Amino acid sequence: MIHRIAALIVKEFLALFRDKRSRLTVVVPPIIQLFVFSYAATYDLEKVPYAVYNEDPGAFSRALTARLEGSPHFRKVAVITREAEIAPLVDARQALLVIHVDRRFSRDILKGRSGKIQVILDGRNSNTAMIALNYIRTVVTAYGDELVRTAGIRAFPAVLETRTWYNPNLESRWFIVPGILGIITLLVTLITTALSVAREREQGTFDQLLVTPLRPVEILIGKSIPGCVIGLAEGTVCLLAAALWFKVPLRGNLLMLYGGLGLFLLSAVGVGLLISSLSVTQQQGLLGVFLFMVPAVILSGFTTPIGNMPVPVQHLTRLNPVRYFMVVLRGVFLEDAPPSVFFAQFWPMALIALATLSLAGWLFRHRID
């Protein structure tokens, strides 16, 4: 019995490694994903973009802001002179946080009172906001301890007051649920379309389809419409669940949301048909979905901020339609973003949809010929 099992094991290994495509699938993608994900999927923040609104000309406030400039975790992007300049920086994601030093900060410390510092955080990514807040708290605490030791100040010299925009209580559900909506919609659409042509080939009905009066482009359209309809229905169900069951605030325009959903579905259908055109069996189609889904989720900004990834990986995310749809989802749910924010996400998804659908159509005709 042992010899028979050993022979079967050898046979399976030979069948796996004799196929060039299987060898590449087993060896190359895991190595690439190891390096890409190790850099991309990190919760550590470096070079957090921040702005300073310092109303106090005293020495204590200058020393505190100098500590932030010397920290490897922060990158100053602006110096604010008016309160009205805060909102545009945070809305445009140019600054993750704004440090506001009260005009009486140094005076209060000299009088033995606690100086006041306000930190305004972008709460659209609650996890990132919490990490950045902890970094700021560490810097302020260390600065206070130093003043106690060197300046002879007995009271803790600084009080940190925080205000989080878009997600006041930093509830992780507000951040996670809209992202899950996009991922579930992508998964359902990919599986529906990636298995369509492969299923026909595996069951032997693909040749029967070719002898019908339908042209290849008509077959391609017929294969893509069910994926769009199913994805639209799935997205609507998830939208209702997020708003009604999970109580995630829906502050934006539904027209913008469904416009983004339509373009996202077209790009997902294009990727799915591309996988289906290259697959001979349903197993290969499922493997292709898996190979696309994992990088797409990791590089979408769903859990870790794209700005914290290495620059080459940030450029790689531009090919990922999920990246743009995540911005649309959170812009509608959490912040009621202006139309310009959505249009900046619409045209990349439209380009991805055009490219993938065109390539899938070419491969479809090529495989038929």
LUMROZA-434483 format. One record per residue (C-alpha): residue number from 1; x, y negated, z negated. Coordinates in nm, 2 decimals, decimal comma. Last residue first. Layout:
<pts>
+------+--------+--------+--------+
: resi :      X :      Y :      Z :
+------+--------+--------+--------+
:  NUM :      X :      Y :      Z :
...
+------+--------+--------+--------+
</pts>
This chain:
<pts>
+------+--------+--------+--------+
: resi :      X :      Y :      Z :
+------+--------+--------+--------+
:  369 :  -0,97 :  -3,16 :   3,42 :
:  368 :  -1,18 :  -3,12 :   3,11 :
:  367 :  -0,88 :  -3,18 :   2,88 :
:  366 :  -0,79 :  -3,49 :   3,08 :
:  365 :  -1,15 :  -3,62 :   3,07 :
:  364 :  -1,16 :  -3,59 :   2,69 :
:  363 :  -0,81 :  -3,72 :   2,65 :
:  362 :  -0,91 :  -4,04 :   2,84 :
:  361 :  -1,23 :  -4,07 :   2,65 :
:  360 :  -1,05 :  -4,03 :   2,32 :
:  359 :  -0,79 :  -4,29 :   2,42 :
:  358 :  -1,07 :  -4,54 :   2,51 :
:  357 :  -1,26 :  -4,46 :   2,19 :
:  356 :  -0,94 :  -4,50 :   1,98 :
:  355 :  -0,84 :  -4,83 :   2,14 :
:  354 :  -1,18 :  -5,00 :   2,15 :
:  353 :  -1,25 :  -4,89 :   1,79 :
:  352 :  -0,91 :  -5,02 :   1,67 :
:  351 :  -0,97 :  -5,35 :   1,85 :
:  350 :  -1,32 :  -5,39 :   1,70 :
:  349 :  -1,18 :  -5,31 :   1,35 :
:  348 :  -0,91 :  -5,58 :   1,40 :
:  347 :  -1,18 :  -5,83 :   1,52 :
:  346 :  -1,42 :  -5,78 :   1,22 :
:  345 :  -1,17 :  -5,83 :   0,93 :
:  344 :  -1,09 :  -6,20 :   1,01 :
:  343 :  -1,46 :  -6,24 :   1,10 :
:  342 :  -1,55 :  -6,14 :   0,74 :
:  341 :  -1,33 :  -6,40 :   0,57 :
:  340 :  -1,45 :  -6,67 :   0,81 :
:  339 :  -1,81 :  -6,59 :   0,72 :
:  338 :  -1,77 :  -6,71 :   0,36 :
:  337 :  -1,73 :  -6,46 :   0,07 :
:  336 :  -2,02 :  -6,38 :  -0,15 :
:  335 :  -1,77 :  -6,28 :  -0,43 :
:  334 :  -1,84 :  -5,93 :  -0,56 :
:  333 :  -2,06 :  -5,72 :  -0,33 :
:  332 :  -2,02 :  -5,89 :   0,00 :
:  331 :  -1,64 :  -5,97 :  -0,02 :
:  330 :  -1,58 :  -5,63 :  -0,19 :
:  329 :  -1,74 :  -5,44 :   0,11 :
:  328 :  -1,58 :  -5,66 :   0,38 :
:  327 :  -1,23 :  -5,64 :   0,22 :
:  326 :  -1,27 :  -5,26 :   0,20 :
:  325 :  -1,38 :  -5,25 :   0,56 :
:  324 :  -1,05 :  -5,41 :   0,67 :
:  323 :  -0,83 :  -5,15 :   0,50 :
:  322 :  -1,05 :  -4,87 :   0,61 :
:  321 :  -0,98 :  -4,95 :   0,97 :
:  320 :  -0,61 :  -4,84 :   0,92 :
:  319 :  -0,37 :  -4,97 :   1,19 :
:  318 :  -0,29 :  -5,28 :   0,99 :
:  317 :  -0,19 :  -5,05 :   0,70 :
:  316 :   0,14 :  -4,97 :   0,88 :
:  315 :   0,24 :  -5,34 :   0,85 :
:  314 :   0,20 :  -5,31 :   0,48 :
:  313 :   0,41 :  -4,99 :   0,48 :
:  312 :   0,70 :  -5,17 :   0,65 :
:  311 :   0,67 :  -5,46 :   0,39 :
:  310 :   0,68 :  -5,23 :   0,09 :
:  309 :   0,35 :  -5,20 :  -0,10 :
:  308 :   0,24 :  -5,45 :  -0,37 :
:  307 :   0,05 :  -5,67 :  -0,12 :
:  306 :  -0,16 :  -5,36 :  -0,03 :
:  305 :  -0,30 :  -5,35 :  -0,38 :
:  304 :  -0,34 :  -5,00 :  -0,53 :
:  303 :  -0,68 :  -4,82 :  -0,57 :
:  302 :  -0,88 :  -4,88 :  -0,26 :
:  301 :  -0,61 :  -5,10 :  -0,09 :
:  300 :  -0,66 :  -4,90 :   0,23 :
:  299 :  -0,32 :  -4,72 :   0,25 :
:  298 :  -0,40 :  -4,44 :   0,01 :
:  297 :  -0,74 :  -4,38 :   0,16 :
:  296 :  -0,63 :  -4,38 :   0,52 :
:  295 :  -0,32 :  -4,17 :   0,44 :
:  294 :  -0,54 :  -3,90 :   0,29 :
:  293 :  -0,82 :  -3,92 :   0,55 :
:  292 :  -0,60 :  -3,88 :   0,86 :
:  291 :  -0,43 :  -3,55 :   0,78 :
:  290 :  -0,75 :  -3,42 :   0,63 :
:  289 :  -0,96 :  -3,50 :   0,94 :
:  288 :  -0,69 :  -3,33 :   1,16 :
:  287 :  -0,71 :  -3,02 :   0,94 :
:  286 :  -1,08 :  -3,01 :   0,97 :
:  285 :  -1,05 :  -3,04 :   1,35 :
:  284 :  -0,79 :  -2,76 :   1,36 :
:  283 :  -1,02 :  -2,54 :   1,17 :
:  282 :  -1,31 :  -2,63 :   1,40 :
:  281 :  -1,11 :  -2,48 :   1,69 :
:  280 :  -0,95 :  -2,63 :   2,00 :
:  279 :  -0,86 :  -2,97 :   1,86 :
:  278 :  -0,71 :  -3,26 :   2,05 :
:  277 :  -1,04 :  -3,40 :   2,18 :
:  276 :  -1,19 :  -3,35 :   1,83 :
:  275 :  -0,92 :  -3,56 :   1,67 :
:  274 :  -0,97 :  -3,84 :   1,92 :
:  273 :  -1,35 :  -3,80 :   1,87 :
:  272 :  -1,31 :  -3,85 :   1,50 :
:  271 :  -1,07 :  -4,15 :   1,54 :
:  270 :  -1,32 :  -4,32 :   1,78 :
:  269 :  -1,61 :  -4,23 :   1,55 :
:  268 :  -1,43 :  -4,40 :   1,26 :
:  267 :  -1,36 :  -4,71 :   1,48 :
:  266 :  -1,73 :  -4,73 :   1,58 :
:  265 :  -1,84 :  -4,67 :   1,22 :
:  264 :  -1,62 :  -4,96 :   1,10 :
:  263 :  -1,76 :  -5,19 :   1,36 :
:  262 :  -2,11 :  -5,10 :   1,25 :
:  261 :  -2,03 :  -5,13 :   0,88 :
:  260 :  -1,87 :  -5,47 :   0,94 :
:  259 :  -2,19 :  -5,60 :   1,10 :
:  258 :  -2,39 :  -5,42 :   0,83 :
:  257 :  -2,21 :  -5,61 :   0,56 :
:  256 :  -2,22 :  -5,94 :   0,74 :
:  255 :  -2,60 :  -5,91 :   0,78 :
:  254 :  -2,63 :  -5,81 :   0,42 :
:  253 :  -2,49 :  -6,15 :   0,31 :
:  252 :  -2,32 :  -6,16 :  -0,02 :
:  251 :  -2,39 :  -6,13 :  -0,39 :
:  250 :  -2,47 :  -5,77 :  -0,44 :
:  249 :  -2,39 :  -5,71 :  -0,80 :
:  248 :  -2,29 :  -5,35 :  -0,89 :
:  247 :  -2,58 :  -5,21 :  -1,09 :
:  246 :  -2,48 :  -4,85 :  -1,07 :
:  245 :  -2,83 :  -4,73 :  -0,98 :
:  244 :  -2,98 :  -5,02 :  -0,79 :
:  243 :  -2,68 :  -5,19 :  -0,61 :
:  242 :  -2,44 :  -4,90 :  -0,57 :
:  241 :  -2,72 :  -4,64 :  -0,51 :
:  240 :  -2,88 :  -4,86 :  -0,24 :
:  239 :  -2,54 :  -4,91 :  -0,07 :
:  238 :  -2,46 :  -4,54 :  -0,09 :
:  237 :  -2,80 :  -4,46 :   0,08 :
:  236 :  -2,73 :  -4,73 :   0,35 :
:  235 :  -2,38 :  -4,60 :   0,42 :
:  234 :  -2,51 :  -4,25 :   0,46 :
:  233 :  -2,78 :  -4,36 :   0,71 :
:  232 :  -2,52 :  -4,57 :   0,90 :
:  231 :  -2,27 :  -4,28 :   0,90 :
:  230 :  -2,54 :  -4,04 :   1,03 :
:  229 :  -2,64 :  -4,27 :   1,31 :
:  228 :  -2,28 :  -4,35 :   1,41 :
:  227 :  -2,19 :  -3,98 :   1,41 :
:  226 :  -2,50 :  -3,89 :   1,61 :
:  225 :  -2,41 :  -4,16 :   1,87 :
:  224 :  -2,05 :  -4,03 :   1,93 :
:  223 :  -2,12 :  -3,69 :   2,09 :
:  222 :  -2,38 :  -3,84 :   2,33 :
:  221 :  -2,13 :  -4,11 :   2,43 :
:  220 :  -1,86 :  -3,86 :   2,50 :
:  219 :  -2,10 :  -3,64 :   2,70 :
:  218 :  -2,19 :  -3,95 :   2,90 :
:  217 :  -1,82 :  -4,03 :   2,96 :
:  216 :  -1,76 :  -3,67 :   3,08 :
:  215 :  -2,05 :  -3,69 :   3,33 :
:  214 :  -2,38 :  -3,51 :   3,25 :
:  213 :  -2,53 :  -3,31 :   3,54 :
:  212 :  -2,48 :  -2,99 :   3,35 :
:  211 :  -2,20 :  -2,76 :   3,44 :
:  210 :  -1,97 :  -2,90 :   3,18 :
:  209 :  -2,21 :  -2,82 :   2,89 :
:  208 :  -2,20 :  -2,45 :   2,98 :
:  207 :  -1,82 :  -2,47 :   2,96 :
:  206 :  -1,84 :  -2,61 :   2,61 :
:  205 :  -2,08 :  -2,34 :   2,49 :
:  204 :  -1,80 :  -2,09 :   2,41 :
:  203 :  -1,86 :  -2,11 :   2,03 :
:  202 :  -1,50 :  -2,24 :   1,96 :
:  201 :  -1,51 :  -2,49 :   2,25 :
:  200 :  -1,84 :  -2,63 :   2,15 :
:  199 :  -1,74 :  -2,65 :   1,78 :
:  198 :  -1,42 :  -2,83 :   1,88 :
:  197 :  -1,62 :  -3,09 :   2,07 :
:  196 :  -1,84 :  -3,18 :   1,77 :
:  195 :  -1,60 :  -3,10 :   1,48 :
:  194 :  -1,42 :  -3,44 :   1,47 :
:  193 :  -1,75 :  -3,63 :   1,52 :
:  192 :  -1,95 :  -3,51 :   1,21 :
:  191 :  -1,64 :  -3,46 :   1,00 :
:  190 :  -1,52 :  -3,82 :   1,07 :
:  189 :  -1,85 :  -3,98 :   1,01 :
:  188 :  -1,91 :  -3,80 :   0,68 :
:  187 :  -1,56 :  -3,89 :   0,56 :
:  186 :  -1,57 :  -4,25 :   0,67 :
:  185 :  -1,90 :  -4,31 :   0,50 :
:  184 :  -1,78 :  -4,15 :   0,18 :
:  183 :  -1,46 :  -4,36 :   0,18 :
:  182 :  -1,65 :  -4,69 :   0,24 :
:  181 :  -1,90 :  -4,63 :  -0,03 :
:  180 :  -1,62 :  -4,52 :  -0,26 :
:  179 :  -1,47 :  -4,86 :  -0,22 :
:  178 :  -1,79 :  -5,03 :  -0,32 :
:  177 :  -1,81 :  -4,81 :  -0,63 :
:  176 :  -1,45 :  -4,87 :  -0,75 :
:  175 :  -1,43 :  -5,25 :  -0,81 :
:  174 :  -1,76 :  -5,30 :  -0,98 :
:  173 :  -1,71 :  -4,97 :  -1,16 :
:  172 :  -1,38 :  -5,10 :  -1,30 :
:  171 :  -1,55 :  -5,36 :  -1,51 :
:  170 :  -1,32 :  -5,65 :  -1,55 :
:  169 :  -1,57 :  -5,83 :  -1,77 :
:  168 :  -1,58 :  -6,15 :  -1,56 :
:  167 :  -1,56 :  -5,97 :  -1,22 :
:  166 :  -1,57 :  -6,24 :  -0,95 :
:  165 :  -1,34 :  -6,47 :  -1,14 :
:  164 :  -1,16 :  -6,37 :  -1,46 :
:  163 :  -1,10 :  -6,63 :  -1,73 :
:  162 :  -0,83 :  -6,58 :  -1,99 :
:  161 :  -0,72 :  -6,78 :  -2,29 :
:  160 :  -0,37 :  -6,73 :  -2,42 :
:  159 :  -0,29 :  -6,90 :  -2,75 :
:  158 :   0,07 :  -7,02 :  -2,80 :
:  157 :   0,29 :  -7,12 :  -3,09 :
:  156 :   0,23 :  -6,84 :  -3,34 :
:  155 :   0,27 :  -7,02 :  -3,67 :
:  154 :   0,60 :  -7,04 :  -3,85 :
:  153 :   0,79 :  -7,26 :  -3,61 :
:  152 :   1,16 :  -7,26 :  -3,71 :
:  151 :   1,27 :  -7,35 :  -3,36 :
:  150 :   1,49 :  -7,05 :  -3,30 :
:  149 :   1,31 :  -6,75 :  -3,44 :
:  148 :   0,95 :  -6,87 :  -3,41 :
:  147 :   1,02 :  -7,02 :  -3,07 :
:  146 :   1,17 :  -6,69 :  -2,95 :
:  145 :   0,86 :  -6,50 :  -3,08 :
:  144 :   0,63 :  -6,73 :  -2,89 :
:  143 :   0,83 :  -6,69 :  -2,57 :
:  142 :   0,81 :  -6,31 :  -2,60 :
:  141 :   0,44 :  -6,33 :  -2,66 :
:  140 :   0,39 :  -6,55 :  -2,36 :
:  139 :   0,59 :  -6,32 :  -2,13 :
:  138 :   0,42 :  -6,01 :  -2,26 :
:  137 :   0,07 :  -6,17 :  -2,22 :
:  136 :   0,15 :  -6,26 :  -1,86 :
:  135 :   0,25 :  -5,90 :  -1,78 :
:  134 :  -0,06 :  -5,77 :  -1,95 :
:  133 :  -0,27 :  -6,01 :  -1,74 :
:  132 :  -0,11 :  -5,89 :  -1,43 :
:  131 :  -0,19 :  -5,53 :  -1,52 :
:  130 :  -0,55 :  -5,61 :  -1,60 :
:  129 :  -0,59 :  -5,81 :  -1,27 :
:  128 :  -0,45 :  -5,52 :  -1,07 :
:  127 :  -0,69 :  -5,28 :  -1,22 :
:  126 :  -0,99 :  -5,51 :  -1,18 :
:  125 :  -0,92 :  -5,57 :  -0,81 :
:  124 :  -1,18 :  -5,84 :  -0,73 :
:  123 :  -1,09 :  -6,00 :  -1,06 :
:  122 :  -0,87 :  -6,28 :  -0,94 :
:  121 :  -0,74 :  -6,42 :  -1,26 :
:  120 :  -0,74 :  -6,76 :  -1,43 :
:  119 :  -0,49 :  -6,78 :  -1,72 :
:  118 :  -0,54 :  -7,07 :  -1,96 :
:  117 :  -0,27 :  -7,18 :  -2,20 :
:  116 :  -0,33 :  -7,35 :  -2,53 :
:  115 :  -0,07 :  -7,45 :  -2,78 :
:  114 :  -0,12 :  -7,33 :  -3,14 :
:  113 :  -0,08 :  -7,59 :  -3,41 :
:  112 :   0,24 :  -7,68 :  -3,61 :
:  111 :   0,25 :  -8,04 :  -3,50 :
:  110 :   0,53 :  -7,97 :  -3,26 :
:  109 :   0,33 :  -7,69 :  -3,11 :
:  108 :   0,03 :  -7,91 :  -3,06 :
:  107 :   0,24 :  -8,18 :  -2,88 :
:  106 :   0,39 :  -7,93 :  -2,65 :
:  105 :   0,06 :  -7,79 :  -2,53 :
:  104 :  -0,14 :  -8,12 :  -2,54 :
:  103 :  -0,19 :  -8,14 :  -2,16 :
:  102 :  -0,30 :  -7,77 :  -2,15 :
:  101 :  -0,10 :  -7,53 :  -1,94 :
:  100 :  -0,31 :  -7,37 :  -1,66 :
:   99 :  -0,14 :  -7,06 :  -1,51 :
:   98 :  -0,33 :  -6,94 :  -1,20 :
:   97 :  -0,36 :  -6,58 :  -1,10 :
:   96 :  -0,36 :  -6,36 :  -0,79 :
:   95 :  -0,26 :  -6,65 :  -0,57 :
:   94 :  -0,29 :  -6,66 :  -0,19 :
:   93 :  -0,60 :  -6,45 :  -0,20 :
:   92 :  -0,80 :  -6,70 :   0,00 :
:   91 :  -1,06 :  -6,74 :  -0,28 :
:   90 :  -0,78 :  -6,77 :  -0,54 :
:   89 :  -0,60 :  -7,05 :  -0,37 :
:   88 :  -0,92 :  -7,23 :  -0,26 :
:   87 :  -1,05 :  -7,22 :  -0,62 :
:   86 :  -0,75 :  -7,37 :  -0,80 :
:   85 :  -0,70 :  -7,69 :  -0,59 :
:   84 :  -1,00 :  -7,86 :  -0,75 :
:   83 :  -0,82 :  -7,86 :  -1,08 :
:   82 :  -0,56 :  -8,11 :  -0,96 :
:   81 :  -0,18 :  -8,11 :  -0,95 :
:   80 :  -0,12 :  -7,75 :  -0,86 :
:   79 :   0,23 :  -7,60 :  -0,79 :
:   78 :   0,21 :  -7,32 :  -0,54 :
:   77 :   0,34 :  -6,98 :  -0,45 :
:   76 :   0,53 :  -6,88 :  -0,76 :
:   75 :   0,64 :  -6,51 :  -0,74 :
:   74 :   0,60 :  -6,30 :  -1,05 :
:   73 :   0,72 :  -5,96 :  -1,17 :
:   72 :   1,09 :  -6,02 :  -1,14 :
:   71 :   1,06 :  -6,29 :  -1,42 :
:   70 :   1,28 :  -6,60 :  -1,39 :
:   69 :   0,99 :  -6,81 :  -1,25 :
:   68 :   0,77 :  -6,70 :  -1,54 :
:   67 :   1,03 :  -6,79 :  -1,80 :
:   66 :   1,07 :  -7,13 :  -1,63 :
:   65 :   0,69 :  -7,19 :  -1,68 :
:   64 :   0,74 :  -7,13 :  -2,06 :
:   63 :   1,04 :  -7,36 :  -2,08 :
:   62 :   0,87 :  -7,64 :  -1,89 :
:   61 :   0,57 :  -7,61 :  -2,13 :
:   60 :   0,79 :  -7,63 :  -2,44 :
:   59 :   0,99 :  -7,93 :  -2,30 :
:   58 :   0,69 :  -8,16 :  -2,25 :
:   57 :   0,53 :  -8,28 :  -1,92 :
:   56 :   0,20 :  -8,11 :  -2,01 :
:   55 :  -0,06 :  -8,09 :  -1,73 :
:   54 :   0,09 :  -7,78 :  -1,58 :
:   53 :  -0,12 :  -7,61 :  -1,31 :
:   52 :   0,11 :  -7,33 :  -1,19 :
:   51 :   0,02 :  -7,09 :  -0,91 :
:   50 :   0,08 :  -6,71 :  -0,90 :
:   49 :   0,17 :  -6,44 :  -0,65 :
:   48 :   0,27 :  -6,12 :  -0,82 :
:   47 :   0,63 :  -6,05 :  -0,71 :
:   46 :   0,62 :  -5,69 :  -0,83 :
:   45 :   0,33 :  -5,50 :  -0,98 :
:   44 :   0,34 :  -5,14 :  -1,10 :
:   43 :   0,03 :  -4,93 :  -1,02 :
:   42 :   0,21 :  -4,74 :  -0,74 :
:   41 :   0,06 :  -4,55 :  -0,45 :
:   40 :   0,24 :  -4,72 :  -0,16 :
:   39 :   0,61 :  -4,63 :  -0,23 :
:   38 :   0,55 :  -4,26 :  -0,33 :
:   37 :   0,27 :  -4,24 :  -0,08 :
:   36 :   0,50 :  -4,32 :   0,22 :
:   35 :   0,78 :  -4,10 :   0,11 :
:   34 :   0,57 :  -3,79 :   0,02 :
:   33 :   0,34 :  -3,85 :   0,32 :
:   32 :   0,63 :  -3,82 :   0,56 :
:   31 :   0,75 :  -3,50 :   0,40 :
:   30 :   0,40 :  -3,35 :   0,39 :
:   29 :   0,33 :  -3,45 :   0,75 :
:   28 :   0,65 :  -3,29 :   0,90 :
:   27 :   0,67 :  -2,94 :   0,76 :
:   26 :   0,34 :  -2,76 :   0,77 :
:   25 :   0,19 :  -2,95 :   1,06 :
:   24 :   0,50 :  -2,93 :   1,27 :
:   23 :   0,52 :  -2,56 :   1,23 :
:   22 :   0,15 :  -2,52 :   1,30 :
:   21 :   0,19 :  -2,72 :   1,63 :
:   20 :   0,49 :  -2,51 :   1,74 :
:   19 :   0,30 :  -2,19 :   1,69 :
:   18 :   0,55 :  -1,91 :   1,61 :
:   17 :   0,57 :  -2,04 :   1,26 :
:   16 :   0,22 :  -1,95 :   1,15 :
:   15 :   0,18 :  -1,62 :   1,34 :
:   14 :   0,52 :  -1,51 :   1,21 :
:   13 :   0,43 :  -1,60 :   0,85 :
:   12 :   0,10 :  -1,42 :   0,88 :
:   11 :   0,26 :  -1,10 :   1,03 :
:   10 :   0,52 :  -1,10 :   0,75 :
:    9 :   0,25 :  -1,11 :   0,49 :
:    8 :   0,06 :  -0,83 :   0,67 :
:    7 :   0,37 :  -0,62 :   0,67 :
:    6 :   0,42 :  -0,68 :   0,30 :
:    5 :   0,06 :  -0,58 :   0,23 :
:    4 :   0,11 :  -0,26 :   0,43 :
:    3 :   0,44 :  -0,18 :   0,26 :
:    2 :   0,28 :  -0,24 :  -0,09 :
:    1 :   0,00 :   0,00 :   0,00 :
+------+--------+--------+--------+
</pts>
